[in-house]
Amino acid sequence: MKNLLLIAAILLPAWAWCQPGSIIRLANPSFEGTPRPGTLPDGWTDCGFSRQSPPDTQPGYFGVTRKAFDGNTYLGMVVRDDGTRESVSQQLSDTLRTGRCYLMSAMLSRSNVFRSLTSSFIDSADFTVPTVLRVYGGTSSCSKLELLAETAPVNHFKWMEYEFILKPRSNYTHILLAAEYEDMNKRFYNGHILLDRLSDIEEVVCDD
């Protein structure tokens, strides 16, 4: 009897982890920090292109004045007409596991004004074309091994909540958030997206 109780005590934590409702937490999911261009909030890693500035901790720069949905600051990422674009990543508190399903959400918006230097760093241009957010899974910082979720171009000026169901085909320890073009094989353009209040990543029952 004692042996059976010991086995149950060992197996119970693993069994409980597998149940829907398990939570993967993000560091600084509301992108809190000091507003500053080309500077990331703590907890996030720049995964952009070399010789290009990192994303921005907003508001207050490039004409962006929107009030944060949660806290005081949020993240701004751009895409450029030369094909370069901005993205951030972080290591997860636990692994996204193949064969399981997860729910996460984000508050997204764009600004009616966003004027910044182009890739030449000489001329300025409007960066107001609606831009897509894509979510990738990876096994190291900045890796993009699988597209897990994406939005349509974010064309609204109010904060709106987007929910994503993630169904990874492999195990992933990192997540990457990328501002990208609607069609990666067609016209490049200057655009941006604003991100605030990411949710925890919650395991849910898969719905076939």
Secondary structure as UniProt FT lines:
FT   HELIX           2..18
FT   TURN            20..21
FT   STRAND          23..24
FT   TURN            29..30
FT   TURN            37..38
FT   TURN            42..43
FT   STRAND          45..46
FT   TURN            50..51
FT   STRAND          56..58
FT   TURN            62..63
FT   STRAND          74..79
FT   TURN            81..82
FT   STRAND          87..96
FT   TURN            98..99
FT   STRAND          101..109
FT   STRAND          115..117
FT   TURN            119..120
FT   STRAND          124..126
FT   STRAND          129..138
FT   TURN            141..142
FT   STRAND          146..150
FT   STRAND          160..166
FT   STRAND          172..180
FT   TURN            184..185
FT   STRAND          191..196
FT   STRAND          201..204
//
